[in-house]
């Protein structure tokens, strides 16, 4: 007997061993190591129908709506061909994506550098390093070496160029233009309005709302790998994936489960299905055992490859590039370290960080006036100022930054609001105005000597000689008198000598 449920308690173990597939449902269109037709872009251009002139690709402005939800996935279970006595039931998913310039990415297998190192990874492994809401497999790869095939541009970085090989392409340019069709190498490498996302498929399914399978057969060679001729590749039923767009410029991701020659869709049926649902342009992507659909980092389809550990079960294949639908990115992605990104908008932390990138400090309409600095905790007032917006000067008795220091001035000395230094009232001196003017001096900082006759003392504030001294001062003077008399006698004696 076989278990009905297999629990994996060690994800790395599952990915590396138990969930490896046998790669037994191959649906590759070219004999290795070839990928793509041998003819050049000019051949494709010259064989275009008069309807299209010499244009080898179609462009369409992408949707830029910020409405929610940013992506909707529909599940279908449909009969193919409809109403046919030998119809077969096919199930899969169709995802509509808003604002694809900001919500869609082509990912390298296993993360950046995956194509360079010929890395292969399941879709689940690749999206585990990203924030993909919906993801499916993308372009083709060499089944022997693991090398990515075709053109790859991932999040603005040119990963590789195919050298002008003429396979159907899907890309998004920097200005949001969607591009479907055949591209020259010069168009792939253009630096003016460059591609920010680009992936190669095989087979242009829909062009300007019409089925384009016949024309793509002419443009993309007549040889295939395990499935025989290109005609067989087109007509065999199998698991399929595709990418396209509708007339609103919304991106359309398509996935259908199947197994080559047993169940699934051929390219004609897939093209008709997409056309009936309003898709304008679409290209075919890697299918067969590569067809994988993941929602919120979890496998959401039935792969056709058998598992290495037990062929009773089916396992997802380690593949190449991945198409990822994610929340819109913020610029910068970390919101300058002062917020978090949600649906393409920075939500700033705290009460004072603001701006689209959370890089502007804003402390209100007056913004700390001219007497302070706005910080992430509010206004830090200059020395001598206080208040929520630094509009209040320090009261007498406080000084310094935000008036946080206590003044030490005595005898009604005036405290400097910035430094705390004391300006003494007339008649006092000292650092803290703690000393009255000594007898014989008066005025600001006691800088003036008294001018009274007979060496009489003056008022320490005004210098007036008409003063009344209190008993304490009189006592001091009476004690000082004999000393002064003795000192005067000594001076007179010395001069007489």
C-alpha positions as CSV (number, residue, x, y, z in Angstrom):
1,X,0.0,0.0,0.0
2,X,1.0,3.6,-0.6
3,X,0.7,6.5,1.8
4,X,-2.1,9.0,0.9
5,X,-0.3,12.0,2.3
6,X,3.5,12.6,2.3
7,X,4.6,15.1,5.0
8,X,7.9,16.8,4.5
9,X,9.3,18.1,7.8
10,X,12.7,19.1,6.3
11,X,12.1,21.4,3.3
12,X,15.8,21.4,2.0
13,X,15.6,17.6,2.1
14,X,12.4,17.6,0.1
15,X,13.7,20.0,-2.5
16,X,17.1,18.3,-3.0
17,X,16.1,14.7,-3.0
18,X,12.5,13.6,-2.4
19,X,11.0,16.2,-4.8
20,X,13.4,15.8,-7.7
21,X,11.7,14.8,-10.9
22,X,12.7,12.4,-13.5
23,X,12.4,15.0,-16.3
24,X,10.5,12.4,-18.2
25,X,7.8,14.6,-19.8
26,X,10.0,16.6,-22.1
27,X,8.4,19.0,-24.6
28,X,11.4,20.8,-26.1
29,X,11.3,22.2,-29.6
30,X,15.0,21.9,-30.7
31,X,17.7,19.3,-30.9
32,X,20.4,20.2,-28.3
33,X,22.5,22.2,-28.2
34,X,20.4,24.3,-30.7
35,X,17.7,26.6,-29.5
36,X,15.9,28.6,-32.1
37,X,15.9,28.8,-35.9
38,X,19.1,29.2,-38.0
39,X,17.8,32.1,-40.0
40,X,18.3,35.8,-39.1
41,X,15.9,38.5,-38.1
42,X,15.7,39.8,-41.7
43,X,14.2,36.5,-42.8
44,X,11.4,36.9,-40.2
45,X,10.9,40.5,-41.1
46,X,10.6,39.8,-44.9
47,X,8.1,37.0,-44.4
48,X,5.6,39.1,-42.5
49,X,2.1,39.4,-44.0
50,X,1.2,42.7,-45.7
51,X,-1.2,43.3,-42.8
52,X,1.8,43.8,-40.5
53,X,4.1,45.4,-42.9
54,X,7.7,44.6,-41.9
55,X,6.9,44.8,-38.2
56,X,8.1,41.7,-36.4
57,X,6.7,42.5,-33.0
58,X,3.7,44.3,-31.4
59,X,3.7,46.8,-28.6
60,X,1.0,47.8,-26.2
61,X,0.9,50.3,-23.3
62,X,0.7,48.5,-20.0
63,X,-2.0,49.1,-17.4
64,X,-0.9,51.4,-14.6
65,X,-3.9,51.1,-12.3
66,X,-3.2,51.0,-8.6
67,X,-6.6,49.5,-7.8
68,X,-6.9,46.4,-5.8
69,X,-6.5,43.5,-6.1
70,X,-3.3,43.6,-8.1
71,X,-3.8,40.1,-9.4
72,X,-6.7,37.7,-9.8
73,X,-6.3,34.0,-10.5
74,X,-9.1,32.0,-12.1
75,X,-9.2,28.2,-12.1
76,X,-10.8,26.5,-15.0
77,X,-11.9,22.9,-15.7
78,X,-12.9,22.9,-19.4
79,X,-13.6,20.4,-22.2
80,X,-11.4,20.4,-25.2
81,X,-12.5,20.4,-28.0
82,X,-15.8,21.7,-26.7
83,X,-18.8,19.5,-27.5
84,X,-16.6,17.0,-29.2
85,X,-17.5,13.3,-28.6
86,X,-13.9,12.6,-27.7
87,X,-13.4,15.7,-25.7
88,X,-11.0,15.7,-22.8
89,X,-11.1,17.6,-19.6
90,X,-8.3,20.1,-18.9
91,X,-7.8,22.1,-15.8
92,X,-5.5,25.1,-15.2
93,X,-5.3,28.7,-14.2
94,X,-5.5,32.1,-15.8
95,X,-4.1,35.1,-13.8
96,X,-4.9,38.8,-14.6
97,X,-2.2,41.2,-13.4
98,X,-2.5,45.0,-13.0
99,X,0.3,47.4,-13.4
100,X,2.8,44.8,-14.7
101,X,5.7,47.3,-14.9
102,X,5.7,47.4,-11.1
103,X,4.2,44.0,-10.2
104,X,5.9,41.6,-12.6
105,X,9.4,40.2,-12.7
106,X,11.4,37.6,-14.6
107,X,13.5,35.8,-12.0
108,X,16.7,33.8,-12.6
109,X,16.6,30.2,-11.4
110,X,17.5,30.1,-7.7
111,X,18.0,33.9,-7.6
112,X,20.4,36.3,-9.2
113,X,23.3,34.6,-11.0
114,X,21.3,31.5,-11.7
115,X,21.7,31.6,-15.5
116,X,25.4,32.4,-15.3
117,X,26.0,29.3,-13.2
118,X,23.7,27.1,-15.2
119,X,21.6,26.6,-12.1
120,X,18.3,24.9,-12.1
121,X,15.6,25.2,-9.4
122,X,12.0,24.5,-8.9
123,X,9.6,27.4,-9.1
124,X,9.0,27.0,-5.3
125,X,12.8,27.2,-4.6
126,X,13.2,30.3,-6.7
127,X,10.2,32.2,-5.2
128,X,11.3,31.3,-1.7
129,X,13.9,34.1,-2.1
130,X,11.3,36.5,-3.4
131,X,7.8,37.8,-2.4
132,X,5.9,36.3,-5.3
133,X,2.1,36.1,-4.9
134,X,1.7,34.0,-8.1
135,X,4.5,32.4,-10.1
136,X,5.0,30.0,-13.0
137,X,7.8,28.7,-15.1
138,X,9.2,30.9,-17.8
139,X,11.7,30.3,-20.6
140,X,13.4,27.2,-21.9
141,X,16.7,25.7,-20.8
142,X,19.2,23.1,-21.9
143,X,18.2,19.8,-20.3
144,X,21.8,18.5,-20.3
145,X,23.7,21.6,-19.0
146,X,21.0,23.5,-17.3
147,X,21.9,26.7,-19.3
148,X,19.1,29.3,-19.7
149,X,18.1,29.6,-23.3
150,X,17.1,32.7,-25.2
151,X,17.1,36.3,-24.0
152,X,16.8,37.0,-20.3
153,X,16.4,40.5,-18.7
154,X,15.6,40.4,-15.0
155,X,14.6,43.5,-13.1
156,X,16.5,45.8,-15.4
157,X,19.6,43.6,-15.6
158,X,20.6,42.1,-19.0
159,X,21.4,38.5,-17.9
160,X,22.0,37.1,-21.4
161,X,21.4,37.8,-25.0
162,X,20.6,35.0,-27.5
163,X,22.5,36.8,-30.2
164,X,19.5,37.5,-32.3
165,X,17.9,34.0,-32.4
166,X,14.4,34.4,-33.7
167,X,12.0,32.9,-31.1
168,X,8.9,34.6,-29.8
169,X,9.7,37.1,-27.1
170,X,7.9,38.9,-24.3
171,X,9.3,41.9,-22.6
172,X,8.5,45.1,-20.7
173,X,10.4,48.3,-21.5
174,X,11.4,50.9,-19.0
175,X,8.4,53.1,-19.9
176,X,6.0,50.2,-19.3
177,X,5.5,49.2,-23.0
178,X,4.6,45.6,-23.4
179,X,6.4,43.9,-26.3
180,X,5.5,40.6,-28.0
181,X,7.1,39.0,-31.1
182,X,10.5,38.7,-32.8
183,X,13.3,41.0,-31.9
184,X,16.7,41.7,-33.5
185,X,19.8,41.7,-31.3
186,X,20.0,45.5,-31.6
187,X,16.4,45.8,-30.3
188,X,17.2,43.5,-27.3
189,X,20.4,45.5,-26.4
190,X,18.9,49.0,-27.0
191,X,19.8,51.4,-24.3
192,X,17.1,54.0,-25.0
193,X,14.0,52.8,-23.2
194,X,15.6,49.5,-22.5
195,X,13.9,46.3,-21.5
196,X,13.5,45.8,-17.8
197,X,12.0,42.3,-18.1
198,X,12.5,39.9,-21.1
199,X,12.0,36.2,-21.6
200,X,12.0,34.0,-24.7
201,X,9.4,31.4,-25.6
202,X,8.7,29.3,-28.7
203,X,5.5,30.1,-30.7
204,X,3.6,33.3,-31.1
205,X,0.1,32.3,-30.2
206,X,-1.9,35.5,-30.7
207,X,-1.0,38.6,-32.6
208,X,-3.3,41.6,-32.3
209,X,-6.2,39.5,-31.3
210,X,-5.8,36.8,-34.0
211,X,-4.4,33.3,-33.8
212,X,-0.8,33.5,-35.2
213,X,0.3,29.9,-34.8
214,X,0.8,29.2,-38.5
215,X,2.9,32.2,-39.1
216,X,5.1,31.4,-36.0
217,X,5.7,28.0,-37.5
218,X,7.3,29.6,-40.5
219,X,9.3,32.0,-38.4
220,X,10.6,29.5,-35.8
221,X,11.9,26.5,-37.6
222,X,10.5,23.0,-38.3
223,X,12.7,20.9,-36.0
224,X,12.0,19.7,-32.5
225,X,13.6,17.4,-30.0
226,X,11.7,14.5,-28.4
227,X,8.3,15.4,-29.9
228,X,9.5,15.2,-33.6
229,X,8.7,17.9,-36.1
230,X,7.6,21.4,-35.3
231,X,4.1,20.5,-36.5
232,X,4.0,17.7,-33.8
233,X,5.3,20.2,-31.2
234,X,2.4,22.5,-32.1
235,X,-0.3,19.8,-32.2
236,X,0.6,17.5,-29.4
237,X,-1.5,17.8,-26.2
238,X,0.6,18.5,-23.2
239,X,0.9,20.7,-20.1
240,X,1.3,24.3,-21.4
241,X,2.1,27.8,-20.1
242,X,1.8,31.2,-21.8
243,X,2.0,34.9,-21.2
244,X,-0.1,37.6,-22.9
245,X,-2.1,40.8,-22.3
246,X,-5.6,42.1,-22.7
247,X,-6.8,45.3,-24.2
248,X,-6.5,47.2,-20.9
249,X,-2.8,46.4,-20.9
250,X,-3.1,43.9,-18.0
251,X,-0.8,41.0,-18.1
252,X,-2.3,37.5,-18.5
253,X,-0.5,34.4,-17.2
254,X,-1.8,31.1,-18.4
255,X,-1.2,27.6,-17.2
256,X,-2.7,24.2,-18.1
257,X,-1.9,20.9,-16.5
258,X,-1.4,17.9,-18.7
259,X,1.0,15.2,-19.9
260,X,2.4,14.9,-23.4
261,X,0.2,12.8,-25.7
262,X,-2.2,12.0,-22.9
263,X,-3.9,15.1,-21.6
264,X,-3.6,18.9,-21.8
265,X,-3.7,21.3,-24.8
266,X,-2.1,21.9,-28.1
267,X,-1.0,25.4,-29.2
268,X,-4.1,25.9,-31.3
269,X,-6.4,25.1,-28.4
270,X,-4.5,27.3,-26.1
271,X,-4.5,30.2,-28.6
272,X,-8.3,29.8,-29.1
273,X,-8.9,29.7,-25.3
274,X,-6.9,32.9,-24.8
275,X,-8.5,34.7,-27.7
276,X,-12.0,33.9,-26.4
277,X,-11.0,35.6,-23.1
278,X,-9.9,38.8,-24.7
279,X,-6.2,38.3,-24.9
280,X,-4.6,40.4,-27.6
281,X,-1.0,39.2,-27.9
282,X,0.5,36.0,-26.3
283,X,3.5,33.7,-26.7
284,X,4.0,30.1,-25.7
285,X,6.5,29.3,-22.9
286,X,8.1,26.1,-21.7
287,X,5.6,23.3,-21.1
288,X,5.4,19.6,-20.5
289,X,7.0,18.6,-17.2
290,X,8.3,22.2,-16.8
291,X,4.7,23.6,-16.4
292,X,4.5,24.7,-12.8
293,X,2.0,27.0,-11.0
294,X,2.8,28.4,-7.5
295,X,0.5,30.5,-5.3
296,X,2.0,32.1,-2.2
297,X,5.1,30.0,-2.5
298,X,3.1,26.7,-2.5
299,X,2.7,24.3,-5.5
300,X,-0.8,24.7,-6.9
301,X,-0.8,22.4,-9.9
302,X,-0.3,18.7,-10.8
303,X,3.2,18.3,-12.4
304,X,3.5,15.6,-15.1
305,X,7.1,14.5,-14.2
306,X,7.4,11.5,-12.0
307,X,9.4,11.7,-8.8
308,X,12.9,10.3,-8.5
309,X,12.3,8.8,-5.0
310,X,9.1,7.0,-6.1
311,X,7.6,7.2,-9.6
312,X,4.2,6.6,-8.1
313,X,4.2,10.3,-7.3
314,X,4.5,13.4,-9.4
315,X,7.2,16.1,-8.7
316,X,7.8,19.6,-10.0
317,X,10.8,19.9,-12.3
318,X,13.8,22.1,-11.6
319,X,13.6,24.6,-14.4
320,X,15.0,27.9,-15.6
321,X,13.5,31.3,-15.4
322,X,10.4,32.1,-13.4
323,X,7.6,34.6,-14.0
324,X,6.8,36.3,-10.7
325,X,3.8,38.4,-9.7
326,X,4.5,40.5,-6.6
327,X,3.4,43.6,-4.8
328,X,4.6,46.7,-6.5
329,X,8.1,47.7,-5.5
330,X,8.8,50.9,-3.6
331,X,11.6,53.3,-4.6
332,X,13.8,52.6,-2.7
333,X,12.6,49.2,-1.7
334,X,13.4,49.7,2.0
335,X,11.7,53.1,2.1
336,X,15.1,54.7,3.1
337,X,15.1,52.6,6.2
338,X,12.3,54.7,7.7
339,X,9.2,52.8,6.6
340,X,7.8,49.6,5.1
341,X,6.6,49.0,1.6
342,X,3.0,47.9,1.0
343,X,1.4,47.7,-2.4
344,X,4.1,50.0,-3.9
345,X,3.7,52.8,-1.3
346,X,6.0,53.5,1.5
347,X,4.3,53.7,4.9
348,X,6.6,55.8,7.0
349,X,7.4,54.9,10.6
350,X,6.8,57.4,13.4
351,X,5.1,60.8,13.3
352,X,7.8,62.8,11.6
353,X,9.2,60.8,8.5
354,X,7.3,61.7,5.4
355,X,7.5,61.8,1.6
356,X,7.1,59.1,-1.0
357,X,10.4,57.5,0.0
358,X,10.1,58.3,3.8
359,X,13.3,60.4,3.5
360,X,11.9,63.8,4.5
361,X,11.6,64.9,8.1
362,X,8.5,67.1,8.7
363,X,7.7,68.5,12.1
364,X,4.6,70.4,11.1
365,X,3.7,73.7,9.4
366,X,6.4,75.7,11.1
367,X,8.9,72.8,11.0
368,X,10.8,74.0,14.1
369,X,10.9,77.6,12.8
370,X,14.4,79.0,12.6
371,X,15.3,77.9,16.1
372,X,15.5,74.2,16.0
373,X,16.1,71.0,13.9
374,X,13.5,68.4,13.0
375,X,14.4,64.8,13.9
376,X,12.7,61.5,14.0
377,X,11.6,62.2,17.6
378,X,10.4,65.8,16.8
379,X,11.9,69.2,17.2
380,X,15.3,69.5,18.9
381,X,15.4,73.2,19.8
382,X,18.5,75.3,19.6
383,X,20.0,76.6,22.8
384,X,17.8,79.3,24.2
385,X,14.5,78.0,22.7
386,X,11.8,75.6,23.7
387,X,8.3,74.6,22.8
388,X,6.8,72.0,20.4
389,X,8.0,74.1,17.4
390,X,10.8,76.0,19.2
391,X,8.9,79.2,19.2
392,X,9.3,80.1,22.9
393,X,12.5,81.7,24.3
394,X,13.8,80.3,27.6
395,X,12.3,81.9,30.6
396,X,14.7,83.5,33.1
397,X,15.8,80.6,35.2
398,X,16.5,78.2,32.4
399,X,18.9,78.0,29.5
400,X,20.6,75.7,26.9
401,X,19.2,73.1,24.4
402,X,15.4,73.1,24.8
403,X,15.9,75.2,28.0
404,X,16.7,72.1,29.9
405,X,19.4,73.6,32.1
406,X,18.7,75.5,35.3
407,X,20.3,79.0,35.8
408,X,22.5,79.6,38.8
409,X,22.5,83.4,38.9
410,X,21.9,85.0,42.2
411,X,20.8,88.5,43.4
412,X,18.5,88.9,40.4
413,X,21.3,88.3,37.9
414,X,20.1,87.8,34.3
415,X,20.8,84.4,32.8
416,X,21.9,84.1,29.2
417,X,19.4,81.7,27.6
418,X,22.0,80.1,25.4
419,X,25.1,79.6,27.5
420,X,23.7,80.2,31.1
421,X,26.3,83.0,31.8
422,X,25.1,85.6,34.3
423,X,24.8,89.3,33.7
424,X,25.0,90.8,37.2
425,X,22.8,93.7,38.3
426,X,24.5,97.0,39.3
427,X,26.3,96.6,42.6
428,X,27.1,92.9,42.3
429,X,29.9,90.8,40.7
430,X,31.1,87.2,40.5
431,X,30.4,84.3,38.1
432,X,27.0,83.8,39.6
433,X,26.6,87.5,40.9
434,X,27.1,86.1,44.4
435,X,29.3,89.0,45.6
436,X,28.2,92.6,46.4
437,X,30.7,95.3,45.4
438,X,33.4,95.7,48.0
439,X,33.5,99.0,50.0
440,X,35.0,101.7,47.9
441,X,33.7,100.4,44.6
442,X,30.3,100.6,42.8
443,X,28.5,100.2,39.4
444,X,28.3,97.4,36.9
445,X,30.6,94.6,37.8
446,X,31.9,96.9,40.6
447,X,34.3,98.5,38.0
448,X,34.2,102.1,39.4
449,X,36.0,103.4,42.5
450,X,34.1,105.7,44.8
451,X,34.8,109.4,44.4
452,X,33.7,110.6,47.9
453,X,35.8,113.2,49.9
454,X,37.8,112.0,52.9
455,X,37.8,108.5,51.5
456,X,34.2,108.0,52.4
457,X,32.4,105.1,51.0
458,X,29.7,105.3,48.3
459,X,26.5,103.5,47.4
460,X,27.6,100.3,45.6
461,X,24.9,100.7,42.9
462,X,24.9,104.5,42.2
463,X,28.2,105.7,43.6
464,X,26.4,108.4,45.7
465,X,28.3,109.6,48.7
466,X,25.1,110.4,50.6
467,X,24.4,107.0,52.0
468,X,23.2,105.4,55.2
469,X,25.2,102.4,56.2
470,X,23.6,99.6,58.2
471,X,25.0,98.5,61.5
472,X,27.0,95.6,60.1
473,X,28.9,97.8,57.7
474,X,29.5,100.4,60.4
475,X,31.0,97.7,62.7
476,X,33.3,96.7,59.9
477,X,34.4,100.2,59.4
478,X,35.0,100.9,63.0
479,X,37.3,97.9,63.2
480,X,39.0,98.8,59.9
481,X,39.6,102.5,61.1
482,X,42.6,101.9,63.4
483,X,44.3,99.8,60.7
484,X,43.7,102.5,58.1
485,X,45.1,105.2,60.5
486,X,48.2,103.2,61.3
487,X,48.8,102.5,57.6
488,X,48.5,106.3,56.8
489,X,51.0,107.2,59.6
490,X,53.5,104.7,58.2
491,X,53.2,106.2,54.7
492,X,53.7,109.8,56.1
493,X,56.8,108.7,58.0
494,X,58.4,107.0,55.0
495,X,57.9,110.1,52.9
496,X,59.4,112.4,55.5
497,X,62.5,110.2,55.5
